[in-house]
Amino acid sequence: MGLNVNYSMDNPAEQPTLKLVIPFESEYEASVAYNTLVVDKEPKRNQCNKELHCEKNNLILTLTAPEPRQLRMSSNSFFDHLALVRKTIDEFSIKAPKQQKLSS
């Protein structure tokens, strides 16, 4: 699995932001990961904002936090969950369900 990371603190007035583009082998695997990870809300106390969506076979995460420390904690938690999702997909060979042809 490849990973593209964009971390920005160019403007001190802006909050630290981390954008990840996580490629999967298929759109189906990306949607499985999305549906699994989207339910994990950020705790109120860490004040991070997490945006997660799919674009084709890529899972895209944008994390924004008031401080770099909070961004680090939130990204570490996300990576732990992502590693578990990836391991589960690999372990159970989760593939897209086969489309059934409708007979007429």
N, C-alpha and C positions, 0 to 999 in steps of 0.2 A: 504494500500500500504506500503510495507516494503522498506527500503532504506539502502544500504551499502555505507559507505563513507570512502574514503582513502585520507588523507591529508598528504602531504609530504614536509618537509623542512629539510631533513636529511643532505644534502650537501649545505652549504651556497652559493656555486658557482652556484647551480641550481636554477631555478625559482620556486616559490611556485606553487604547483600543487594540484588540487582537482579532484578526480575521483569518480563519482557517478554511481552506478548500481541501476536502478530504475525498479523494476519488475511490470509488468502488468498482468492482468488475461489471456490475449491471445496475440499471435503474432500480430493479427490484431489491437488490442488496442495499442500495442507498435508502430506499423507502423503509426497509426493515429497520435499519439503523436509526433513521429519522423518527419513526413511530415509537421506537424504544427509548430514545434519548429525549424527545420533546416533553415527556411527562415529568422529567426531573427539573423542577423549578428551582431557581436560585433562592437560598435562604434570605429572608428580609434583612437580616443583620449585616450581610456583606455588601449590600447596595449595588450589586452587579446587575447589568442588563444583559440578557442572553437572547439572541435572535438565531433561530435555526431554521433552515429550509433546504429543499432539494432542487438541484438543477440538473436534469438528466441523471447521469450516474455519479454526480458529485453531491456530497453533503457539505453545506456551507454554514459555518458558525461565525457569528460576530459577538464578541464579548466586549463590554465597556464597563469601566469601573472608575470610581473617584480617585483611587490610588493604585500604583503598580502592585503593591502587596496583595490587594484584594483581587486584582486581575490574575496574579500568579496562583492564588488559592483556588479561584474559580476554574482556571484552565487546568490545573492539576486534577481537580475533581472530574472535569469533563474527560480528560485523557484516561483516567482510571475506568470510567464508564465505557468509553469508546473501545478500549482494549478488551473489555469483557464482551461487548457486542461483537467485535471482530472475531474473537476466539469462539464465541457461540456459533456465528455464521460458518466459520471454518470447520468446527467440530461436527456440526450436524449437517454440513453440506447443504445449507439452505439455498435453494434455487427457485426461480420463478415458477409458479404453477403452470403446467402445460395447458394451452388453450384447447378446448374441445370444439370440434367442428359441429355445427348444427346441421342435422340432416333434414332435407326438405321432402 
